[in-house]
Amino acid sequence: MPTSAKTILICEDDQHLRQLIRVVIGEDFHYLEAHDGEEAVELALAHRPELVILDFMLPKRSGSDVLAAIRREFPPAETQVIVISAWPDADEAAVAAGADAFLPKPFEPQHLEAIVNDVLGDA
């Protein structure tokens, strides 16, 4: 991994899905992982990731609360946020709350890869 690798924070309570996301996106990034909303906010504030992949349904603190905390601290140009969710109509709520992109669950791995490349500018 290059020292200039961008940091991606994966906020997902399912360990297997976190692993799948890492595999799909690839090894060219530095990864942080949060299994609940509280940990997600702590890691985001401590490490200032370039990208956050955020499930809206998280234990301890909802994804929408995490997104609001991230947007209070970091401008969209500094930290991109992709929301993933199985909630109906979560796409509208995610975009209204400041997400840069939305991906419904279940998703095709190539769709995730395309969205990550799009929001990070083909990092």
N, C-alpha and C positions, 0 to 999 in steps of 0.2 A: 504494500500500500504506500503510495507516495505521501510525503510529509504534507503536501498541499491538498490532500484528500478532503473533500467536503464531508461534513458531519450530518448524518441522518439519524433522527430520533424516531424510533418506532414505538408508538403507544398503542398496545394491543394486549388484552388479557390472555389471549390464546397463544401459548408458547409455540405451538406448531405453525400457526399463521405468521408469527414473528420470524421464524426460521424460513418459511417459504418466501416472505418478502425480501429477506436478505439474499437468498439464493437468486431470486428473480432479478433484483437490482444489480447484483454483482459485487465483486471484491474491490472495486476502485473507490470505496467510500469507507469512512470511519463510522461505525454504528454504535448507538446507545439504545437501550431498550428499557421501556417502562411497562409494568404490568397493571398499573392502576393510575388514576388521574392525578393523585397527589405526587407520586413519583415522577410523572410526566412533567408537571410544572417545575418541580425541583431540578430535574435534569435540564430542562429547557433554559431556565434562568442561569444555571451554573455553566452550561456549555455553549449556549448561543448557536444551535444547529442551523445549517442553511436550509434544511428540509425537515418537516415533521409529518410523519404519516400517522394519522390520528383516528382511532376508532371512536365513534360517538357514544358507544355503550361501554363504559369503563367502571370498575368498582371505585369506591371512595370519592370520586369526583367525576362528573360527567364530561364527555368529550367537548360539549359546548362550553362548559366552564373553563376547560383547559384552553380551548381556542380563544376565549375572551381574555384569559390571562396572558397568552402569548401575544395577542394583538395589542394589549396595553403596553407591553414591554418592547416589542420588536416591530418595525415597519414591515409591510409585506415585501418590500424589495430586499430586505435583509434575511427574513425567514419565510420560506414558502410553506404552506400547509395543504396537504392532501387529506381529505376526510374520507374514510371508508366506513360504510355502515350498511346494515341490513334493514334499517328502519325505513318504512315507507315515507316518502316526501322529505327524507333527510337531506337530499340534494339542495332543496330550496333553503332549508334552515342553515345548512353549512355555508352556502355562498353568502347568505344574508349576514352570517356571523363573521365573515371575513376569510373563509377558506379560498384558496387559489384554484382548487379542483376538487371534484367529488368522484368516488368510485364505489358503485354499489357492490355489496356482497351477495352472493359469491361472485368473484371476478375471475376473468381470464388473465393468466400471468402476463401475456403480451400487452394487455391493456394497462396494467400497472406500470410496466416498463416504459410504454409510450408516454404515459402521463408524467412519470418521473423525468424522463428526458425532456419533455416539453417545459415543465416548470423550472427545471434547473438549466435549461438552455443547452441540452445535449452535453452535459458535464462530462 
